[in-house]
Amino acid sequence: MSDLNAQFTKAQADVKTLSARPSNDTLLELYSLYKQATEGDVTGKRPGMLAVKDRAKYDAWEKVRGTGKTEAMQKYVDLVSRLLKK
């Protein structure tokens, strides 16, 4: 598990060095996997219609509900790795 933690920490730093900005969908996927890995399932009320950005983040996080911390960390690491290869 500590190896995965190290990879996850490195991926968090690596994502900030991407040469091109990922698509909004990819950014939401990164966000949702990060939040799932660090906080677990989404909580609280879904933001209202006028809070478009917050609502999109909430919905993306909701899609990964039930994903375990380890699995979310691995998916995050894998996604960042794919982005770095582009």
C-alpha positions as CSV (number, residue, x, y, z in Angstrom):
1,M,0.0,0.0,0.0
2,S,2.8,2.4,0.7
3,D,4.1,2.0,-2.8
4,L,0.7,3.0,-4.1
5,N,0.7,6.0,-1.7
6,A,4.0,7.1,-3.2
7,Q,2.7,6.7,-6.7
8,F,-0.4,8.7,-5.8
9,T,1.6,11.5,-4.3
10,K,3.9,11.6,-7.4
11,A,0.9,11.6,-9.7
12,Q,-0.6,14.6,-7.8
13,A,2.7,16.5,-8.5
14,D,2.9,15.2,-12.1
15,V,-0.6,16.3,-13.0
16,K,0.5,19.9,-12.4
17,T,3.2,19.6,-15.0
18,L,1.1,18.5,-17.9
19,S,2.1,20.3,-21.1
20,A,-1.5,20.6,-22.3
21,R,-4.7,21.3,-20.3
22,P,-6.9,18.2,-20.1
23,S,-10.5,18.3,-21.3
24,N,-13.1,19.3,-18.8
25,D,-14.3,15.7,-18.7
26,T,-10.8,14.5,-17.9
27,L,-10.4,17.2,-15.2
28,L,-13.7,16.0,-13.6
29,E,-12.5,12.4,-13.7
30,L,-9.2,13.4,-12.0
31,Y,-11.2,15.4,-9.4
32,S,-13.6,12.6,-8.7
33,L,-10.9,10.0,-8.3
34,Y,-8.8,12.3,-6.1
35,K,-11.7,13.1,-3.8
36,Q,-12.8,9.4,-3.7
37,A,-9.3,8.3,-2.8
38,T,-8.8,11.0,-0.1
39,E,-12.3,11.4,1.3
40,G,-14.4,8.5,0.3
41,D,-18.0,8.7,-1.0
42,V,-19.5,12.1,-1.7
43,T,-21.6,13.6,1.0
44,G,-23.9,16.6,1.4
45,K,-26.6,17.9,-0.9
46,R,-26.2,18.2,-4.7
47,P,-25.5,21.9,-5.6
48,G,-28.3,23.9,-7.2
49,M,-28.7,24.5,-10.9
50,L,-27.0,27.9,-10.8
51,A,-23.8,26.4,-9.3
52,V,-22.8,24.8,-12.6
53,K,-19.2,24.0,-11.8
54,D,-19.9,22.7,-8.3
55,R,-22.7,20.6,-9.6
56,A,-20.5,19.1,-12.3
57,K,-17.9,18.2,-9.6
58,Y,-20.5,16.7,-7.4
59,D,-22.0,14.6,-10.2
60,A,-18.5,13.4,-11.2
61,W,-17.7,12.4,-7.7
62,E,-21.1,10.7,-7.3
63,K,-20.3,8.5,-10.3
64,V,-17.4,6.8,-8.4
65,R,-19.4,6.3,-5.2
66,G,-18.6,2.9,-3.7
67,T,-15.1,2.8,-5.3
68,G,-12.6,1.8,-2.6
69,K,-9.7,4.1,-1.7
70,T,-7.0,1.8,-3.1
71,E,-8.9,1.4,-6.4
72,A,-9.5,5.1,-6.7
73,M,-5.8,5.8,-6.1
74,Q,-4.8,3.3,-8.7
75,K,-7.2,4.7,-11.3
76,Y,-5.9,8.2,-10.6
77,V,-2.3,7.1,-11.0
78,D,-3.2,5.3,-14.2
79,L,-5.0,8.3,-15.7
80,V,-2.2,10.7,-14.9
81,S,0.3,8.2,-16.4
82,R,-1.8,8.1,-19.7
83,L,-2.0,12.0,-19.7
84,L,1.7,12.3,-19.4
85,K,2.3,10.0,-22.4
86,K,0.2,12.3,-24.7
